[in-house]
Amino acid sequence: MAETARALGAQGPAVIGFLNDEVPRGARIGVYPVLGSFADWPALPAAVQFIAPLHKVRQMPRRAARIEGLGIPDPRWARLVDGRSAVAAGVTLGVGSLVGPHAEIQAGTHLGRHVAVRGSGYVGHDVAIGDFAFIGARAVVCGYCRIGEGAHLAPGALIREGVRIGRFAVVGLGAVVLRDVEDYAVVAGNPARRIGDVPAAEADR
């Protein structure tokens, strides 16, 4: 995220730091300071906008609820699109979206709120991606797919055209998905098979 902001250069947004519930104020994440916890967002100037790079496998129900519970208004969420990416005209990007370097998103696609498409990820035409979904580095989502809220597609995953990935489902590294994946399911392999579920505590959020 910070690297994408830096790549946008002088015309892009300046990163001033991080909000983090676990790392104490004044510590540093990389070269940037921790400015406080998530709950400290109202103390920052009104011109400051936010991106929530909180996508972590099997933890998205809780993390999504945390972000929504902060009550941050839509105008305070940024949309961060790396200048080295290729996003077709007419693609809809929800607030808080992040598109990494060399990613490609085809026409007719809709990204919900707080979606991340990481570096070299590919999203085909007429795809619908739900809020808080994560498309990992070099993952491929073919046309007409439906990616549910909070779904996590690990790096290198391949999703066949027209497939639905359920809410908060997890697709493993390099998995090849040829059929629909149920909500909260964890799949892996080629072809992908169900190997588990998102923990019940997360599913119940």
Short mmCIF file of the C-alpha atoms (twelve columns), coordinates in Angstrom:
data_MODEL
# 
_entry.id   MODEL 
# 
loop_
_atom_site.group_PDB 
_atom_site.id 
_atom_site.type_symbol 
_atom_site.label_atom_id 
_atom_site.label_alt_id 
_atom_site.label_comp_id 
_atom_site.label_asym_id 
_atom_site.label_seq_id 
_atom_site.Cartn_x 
_atom_site.Cartn_y 
_atom_site.Cartn_z 
_atom_site.pdbx_PDB_model_num 
ATOM 1   C CA . MET A 1   0.000   0.000   0.000   1 
ATOM 2   C CA . ALA A 2   2.693   2.511   0.998   1 
ATOM 3   C CA . GLU A 3   4.779   1.439   -2.007  1 
ATOM 4   C CA . THR A 4   1.842   2.110   -4.335  1 
ATOM 5   C CA . ALA A 5   1.375   5.584   -2.858  1 
ATOM 6   C CA . ARG A 6   5.064   6.263   -3.321  1 
ATOM 7   C CA . ALA A 7   4.959   5.028   -6.926  1 
ATOM 8   C CA . LEU A 8   2.238   7.571   -7.731  1 
ATOM 9   C CA . GLY A 9   4.824   10.272  -7.131  1 
ATOM 10  C CA . ALA A 10  4.252   13.929  -6.442  1 
ATOM 11  C CA . GLN A 11  0.723   13.877  -7.848  1 
ATOM 12  C CA . GLY A 12  -0.352  11.024  -5.597  1 
ATOM 13  C CA . PRO A 13  -1.265  10.836  -1.908  1 
ATOM 14  C CA . ALA A 14  1.382   11.240  0.764   1 
ATOM 15  C CA . VAL A 15  1.516   8.534   3.423   1 
ATOM 16  C CA . ILE A 16  1.714   10.049  6.906   1 
ATOM 17  C CA . GLY A 17  1.575   6.844   8.924   1 
ATOM 18  C CA . PHE A 18  -0.512  3.969   10.221  1 
ATOM 19  C CA . LEU A 19  -3.305  3.358   12.699  1 
ATOM 20  C CA . ASN A 20  -2.860  0.027   14.441  1 
ATOM 21  C CA . ASP A 21  -4.577  -1.677  17.377  1 
ATOM 22  C CA . GLU A 22  -1.565  -3.860  18.215  1 
ATOM 23  C CA . VAL A 23  1.531   -1.749  17.548  1 
ATOM 24  C CA . PRO A 24  1.974   1.132   20.031  1 
ATOM 25  C CA . ARG A 25  1.836   4.794   19.077  1 
ATOM 26  C CA . GLY A 26  5.274   6.101   18.108  1 
ATOM 27  C CA . ALA A 27  6.577   2.746   16.871  1 
ATOM 28  C CA . ARG A 28  7.345   2.401   13.180  1 
ATOM 29  C CA . ILE A 29  6.057   0.054   10.502  1 
ATOM 30  C CA . GLY A 30  8.723   0.192   7.844   1 
ATOM 31  C CA . VAL A 31  9.593   3.865   7.565   1 
ATOM 32  C CA . TYR A 32  6.204   5.179   8.714   1 
ATOM 33  C CA . PRO A 33  5.114   5.962   12.289  1 
ATOM 34  C CA . VAL A 34  2.129   4.477   14.099  1 
ATOM 35  C CA . LEU A 35  -0.150  7.446   14.831  1 
ATOM 36  C CA . GLY A 36  -2.461  5.638   17.242  1 
ATOM 37  C CA . SER A 37  -5.110  2.921   17.331  1 
ATOM 38  C CA . PHE A 38  -7.968  2.619   14.826  1 
ATOM 39  C CA . ALA A 39  -10.239 4.392   17.276  1 
ATOM 40  C CA . ASP A 40  -8.029  7.502   17.038  1 
ATOM 41  C CA . TRP A 41  -9.101  8.251   13.461  1 
ATOM 42  C CA . PRO A 42  -11.329 11.258  14.392  1 
ATOM 43  C CA . ALA A 43  -8.290  13.050  15.834  1 
ATOM 44  C CA . LEU A 44  -6.597  13.241  12.441  1 
ATOM 45  C CA . PRO A 45  -7.173  16.264  10.161  1 
ATOM 46  C CA . ALA A 46  -10.307 16.149  8.010   1 
ATOM 47  C CA . ALA A 47  -8.206  16.046  4.843   1 
ATOM 48  C CA . VAL A 48  -6.616  12.731  5.853   1 
ATOM 49  C CA . GLN A 49  -8.043  9.672   4.126   1 
ATOM 50  C CA . PHE A 50  -7.637  6.012   4.955   1 
ATOM 51  C CA . ILE A 51  -6.969  2.633   3.365   1 
ATOM 52  C CA . ALA A 52  -7.533  -0.519  5.432   1 
ATOM 53  C CA . PRO A 53  -5.023  -3.192  4.300   1 
ATOM 54  C CA . LEU A 54  -6.362  -5.695  6.826   1 
ATOM 55  C CA . HIS A 55  -6.874  -8.714  4.594   1 
ATOM 56  C CA . LYS A 56  -5.716  -11.806 6.478   1 
ATOM 57  C CA . VAL A 57  -6.742  -15.349 5.693   1 
ATOM 58  C CA . ARG A 58  -9.488  -16.825 7.924   1 
ATOM 59  C CA . GLN A 59  -9.812  -13.585 9.917   1 
ATOM 60  C CA . MET A 60  -11.878 -11.414 7.606   1 
ATOM 61  C CA . PRO A 61  -15.297 -11.678 9.316   1 
ATOM 62  C CA . ARG A 62  -13.835 -10.139 12.480  1 
ATOM 63  C CA . ARG A 63  -11.633 -7.656  10.671  1 
ATOM 64  C CA . ALA A 64  -14.447 -6.466  8.400   1 
ATOM 65  C CA . ALA A 65  -16.698 -5.962  11.419  1 
ATOM 66  C CA . ARG A 66  -13.949 -3.948  13.121  1 
ATOM 67  C CA . ILE A 67  -13.567 -1.581  10.185  1 
ATOM 68  C CA . GLU A 68  -17.318 -1.097  9.733   1 
ATOM 69  C CA . GLY A 69  -17.718 -0.524  13.466  1 
ATOM 70  C CA . LEU A 70  -15.369 2.464   13.383  1 
ATOM 71  C CA . GLY A 71  -18.054 4.546   11.649  1 
ATOM 72  C CA . ILE A 72  -15.601 6.245   9.287   1 
ATOM 73  C CA . PRO A 73  -17.657 8.151   6.674   1 
ATOM 74  C CA . ASP A 74  -17.218 7.242   3.024   1 
ATOM 75  C CA . PRO A 75  -15.464 10.506  2.021   1 
ATOM 76  C CA . ARG A 76  -12.634 9.650   4.432   1 
ATOM 77  C CA . TRP A 77  -11.832 6.408   2.600   1 
ATOM 78  C CA . ALA A 78  -9.364  6.659   -0.279  1 
ATOM 79  C CA . ARG A 79  -9.205  4.661   -3.491  1 
ATOM 80  C CA . LEU A 80  -5.589  3.801   -4.256  1 
ATOM 81  C CA . VAL A 81  -4.780  2.621   -7.790  1 
ATOM 82  C CA . ASP A 82  -1.158  2.036   -8.722  1 
ATOM 83  C CA . GLY A 83  -0.202  3.935   -11.844 1 
ATOM 84  C CA . ARG A 84  1.435   0.806   -13.240 1 
ATOM 85  C CA . SER A 85  -1.872  -1.095  -13.227 1 
ATOM 86  C CA . ALA A 86  -4.382  -1.325  -16.093 1 
ATOM 87  C CA . VAL A 87  -7.972  -0.611  -15.072 1 
ATOM 88  C CA . ALA A 88  -10.501 -0.498  -17.903 1 
ATOM 89  C CA . ALA A 89  -12.830 2.439   -18.351 1 
ATOM 90  C CA . GLY A 90  -16.108 1.929   -16.554 1 
ATOM 91  C CA . VAL A 91  -14.745 -0.330  -13.811 1 
ATOM 92  C CA . THR A 92  -16.396 0.548   -10.491 1 
ATOM 93  C CA . LEU A 93  -14.094 0.823   -7.484  1 
ATOM 94  C CA . GLY A 94  -15.697 0.954   -4.045  1 
ATOM 95  C CA . VAL A 95  -14.352 3.183   -1.303  1 
ATOM 96  C CA . GLY A 96  -11.199 1.928   0.338   1 
ATOM 97  C CA . SER A 97  -10.174 -0.108  -2.717  1 
ATOM 98  C CA . LEU A 98  -6.531  -0.865  -3.445  1 
ATOM 99  C CA . VAL A 99  -5.196  -1.927  -6.861  1 
ATOM 100 C CA . GLY A 100 -1.533  -2.918  -6.827  1 
ATOM 101 C CA . PRO A 101 1.231   -2.623  -9.427  1 
ATOM 102 C CA . HIS A 102 0.762   -4.431  -12.749 1 
ATOM 103 C CA . ALA A 103 -2.728  -5.601  -11.811 1 
ATOM 104 C CA . GLU A 104 -5.310  -5.708  -14.615 1 
ATOM 105 C CA . ILE A 105 -9.056  -5.264  -14.287 1 
ATOM 106 C CA . GLN A 106 -11.277 -5.674  -17.337 1 
ATOM 107 C CA . ALA A 107 -14.412 -3.769  -18.388 1 
ATOM 108 C CA . GLY A 108 -17.767 -4.246  -16.701 1 
ATOM 109 C CA . THR A 109 -16.269 -5.294  -13.368 1 
ATOM 110 C CA . HIS A 110 -17.404 -3.975  -9.987  1 
ATOM 111 C CA . LEU A 111 -15.237 -3.929  -6.875  1 
ATOM 112 C CA . GLY A 112 -17.021 -3.443  -3.565  1 
ATOM 113 C CA . ARG A 113 -15.786 -1.555  -0.518  1 
ATOM 114 C CA . HIS A 114 -12.287 -2.224  0.830   1 
ATOM 115 C CA . VAL A 115 -11.327 -4.675  -1.904  1 
ATOM 116 C CA . ALA A 116 -7.637  -5.363  -2.570  1 
ATOM 117 C CA . VAL A 117 -6.265  -6.562  -5.906  1 
ATOM 118 C CA . ARG A 118 -2.581  -7.195  -5.289  1 
ATOM 119 C CA . GLY A 119 0.328   -6.877  -7.692  1 
ATOM 120 C CA . SER A 120 -0.101  -8.629  -11.052 1 
ATOM 121 C CA . GLY A 121 -3.573  -9.866  -10.101 1 
ATOM 122 C CA . TYR A 122 -5.946  -10.259 -13.062 1 
ATOM 123 C CA . VAL A 123 -9.711  -9.738  -12.908 1 
ATOM 124 C CA . GLY A 124 -11.650 -10.473 -16.090 1 
ATOM 125 C CA . HIS A 125 -14.681 -8.714  -17.533 1 
ATOM 126 C CA . ASP A 126 -18.094 -8.496  -15.862 1 
ATOM 127 C CA . VAL A 127 -16.901 -9.768  -12.485 1 
ATOM 128 C CA . ALA A 128 -18.609 -8.731  -9.226  1 
ATOM 129 C CA . ILE A 129 -16.354 -8.616  -6.160  1 
ATOM 130 C CA . GLY A 130 -17.927 -8.174  -2.735  1 
ATOM 131 C CA . ASP A 131 -16.800 -5.900  0.076   1 
ATOM 132 C CA . PHE A 132 -13.523 -6.773  1.847   1 
ATOM 133 C CA . ALA A 133 -12.520 -9.389  -0.727  1 
ATOM 134 C CA . PHE A 134 -8.830  -10.024 -1.393  1 
ATOM 135 C CA . ILE A 135 -7.323  -10.977 -4.757  1 
ATOM 136 C CA . GLY A 136 -3.751  -12.104 -4.152  1 
ATOM 137 C CA . ALA A 137 -0.653  -11.457 -6.224  1 
ATOM 138 C CA . ARG A 138 -0.854  -13.126 -9.645  1 
ATOM 139 C CA . ALA A 139 -4.287  -14.575 -8.919  1 
ATOM 140 C CA . VAL A 140 -6.559  -14.853 -11.966 1 
ATOM 141 C CA . VAL A 141 -10.329 -14.340 -11.839 1 
ATOM 142 C CA . CYS A 142 -11.920 -15.087 -15.202 1 
ATOM 143 C CA . GLY A 143 -14.964 -13.317 -16.591 1 
ATOM 144 C CA . TYR A 144 -18.459 -13.395 -15.084 1 
ATOM 145 C CA . CYS A 145 -17.259 -14.660 -11.699 1 
ATOM 146 C CA . ARG A 146 -18.897 -13.657 -8.412  1 
ATOM 147 C CA . ILE A 147 -16.524 -13.219 -5.496  1 
ATOM 148 C CA . GLY A 148 -18.326 -12.976 -2.164  1 
ATOM 149 C CA . GLU A 149 -17.830 -10.568 0.708   1 
ATOM 150 C CA . GLY A 150 -14.547 -11.112 2.518   1 
ATOM 151 C CA . ALA A 151 -13.397 -13.949 0.245   1 
ATOM 152 C CA . HIS A 152 -9.636  -14.521 0.198   1 
ATOM 153 C CA . LEU A 153 -7.948  -15.657 -3.025  1 
ATOM 154 C CA . ALA A 154 -4.342  -16.516 -2.230  1 
ATOM 155 C CA . PRO A 155 -1.477  -15.700 -4.615  1 
ATOM 156 C CA . GLY A 156 -1.576  -17.651 -7.848  1 
ATOM 157 C CA . ALA A 157 -5.164  -18.882 -7.481  1 
ATOM 158 C CA . LEU A 158 -7.088  -19.429 -10.739 1 
ATOM 159 C CA . ILE A 159 -10.878 -19.086 -10.829 1 
ATOM 160 C CA . ARG A 160 -12.675 -20.433 -13.908 1 
ATOM 161 C CA . GLU A 161 -15.148 -18.266 -15.804 1 
ATOM 162 C CA . GLY A 162 -18.580 -17.966 -14.211 1 
ATOM 163 C CA . VAL A 163 -17.643 -19.502 -10.853 1 
ATOM 164 C CA . ARG A 164 -19.004 -18.152 -7.565  1 
ATOM 165 C CA . ILE A 165 -16.728 -17.912 -4.522  1 
ATOM 166 C CA . GLY A 166 -18.782 -17.701 -1.328  1 
ATOM 167 C CA . ARG A 167 -18.697 -15.170 1.492   1 
ATOM 168 C CA . PHE A 168 -15.504 -15.326 3.558   1 
ATOM 169 C CA . ALA A 169 -14.342 -18.415 1.655   1 
ATOM 170 C CA . VAL A 170 -10.606 -19.060 1.301   1 
ATOM 171 C CA . VAL A 171 -8.927  -20.255 -1.907  1 
ATOM 172 C CA . GLY A 172 -5.414  -21.604 -1.287  1 
ATOM 173 C CA . LEU A 173 -2.106  -20.848 -2.959  1 
ATOM 174 C CA . GLY A 174 -2.161  -21.749 -6.644  1 
ATOM 175 C CA . ALA A 175 -5.540  -23.481 -6.384  1 
ATOM 176 C CA . VAL A 176 -7.483  -24.076 -9.606  1 
ATOM 177 C CA . VAL A 177 -11.189 -23.558 -8.907  1 
ATOM 178 C CA . LEU A 178 -13.533 -25.146 -11.448 1 
ATOM 179 C CA . ARG A 179 -16.807 -25.100 -9.508  1 
ATOM 180 C CA . ASP A 180 -18.603 -22.878 -7.001  1 
ATOM 181 C CA . VAL A 181 -17.185 -22.597 -3.477  1 
ATOM 182 C CA . GLU A 182 -19.572 -22.399 -0.519  1 
ATOM 183 C CA . ASP A 183 -19.576 -19.625 2.073   1 
ATOM 184 C CA . TYR A 184 -16.790 -19.996 4.690   1 
ATOM 185 C CA . ALA A 185 -15.237 -22.983 2.881   1 
ATOM 186 C CA . VAL A 186 -11.463 -23.419 2.532   1 
ATOM 187 C CA . VAL A 187 -10.364 -25.029 -0.742  1 
ATOM 188 C CA . ALA A 188 -6.973  -25.953 -2.173  1 
ATOM 189 C CA . GLY A 189 -5.356  -28.001 -4.922  1 
ATOM 190 C CA . ASN A 190 -5.803  -28.621 -8.644  1 
ATOM 191 C CA . PRO A 191 -8.649  -29.075 -9.100  1 
ATOM 192 C CA . ALA A 192 -9.557  -27.334 -5.854  1 
ATOM 193 C CA . ARG A 193 -11.279 -29.423 -3.171  1 
ATOM 194 C CA . ARG A 194 -12.682 -28.464 0.188   1 
ATOM 195 C CA . ILE A 195 -10.122 -29.027 2.938   1 
ATOM 196 C CA . GLY A 196 -11.705 -27.129 5.815   1 
ATOM 197 C CA . ASP A 197 -13.753 -24.180 6.953   1 
ATOM 198 C CA . VAL A 198 -13.209 -20.707 8.387   1 
ATOM 199 C CA . PRO A 199 -13.329 -21.163 12.206  1 
ATOM 200 C CA . ALA A 200 -16.809 -21.028 13.701  1 
ATOM 201 C CA . ALA A 201 -15.883 -18.077 15.901  1 
ATOM 202 C CA . GLU A 202 -15.051 -16.102 12.783  1 
ATOM 203 C CA . ALA A 203 -18.096 -17.304 10.839  1 
ATOM 204 C CA . ASP A 204 -20.435 -16.217 13.650  1 
ATOM 205 C CA . ARG A 205 -18.799 -12.800 14.110  1 
# 
